[in-house]
Amino acid sequence: MSWRVRRDRDGITEWERSDGLASIRKRERADGAGYVVRIDRLEQAPEGRTYRRESVADAAAADALVDEWQETFERSAE
């Protein structure tokens, strides 16, 4: 599986897994105090439903979390 950018505007970047059953979203918090990253894997996915949401201090930490989750949830789909 791979990930592609589905949305990149208005301060939100969202990636979708190639099977369409999982997405990761990164956005800056409204108060400017960091970023929120979430993963949402649908119930229909062979591995089952997962939802996680984490707040991090800055863009670098958000990017690192996105990379980590893409690797983790790409492998679990294979």
Protein Blocks (a to p, Z undefined) as FASTA:
>chain_A
ZZddfbdgehiacdddfklpaccdddddfklnacdddddddfklmnbpaddddddfblkl
mmmmmmmmmmmmmmmmZZ
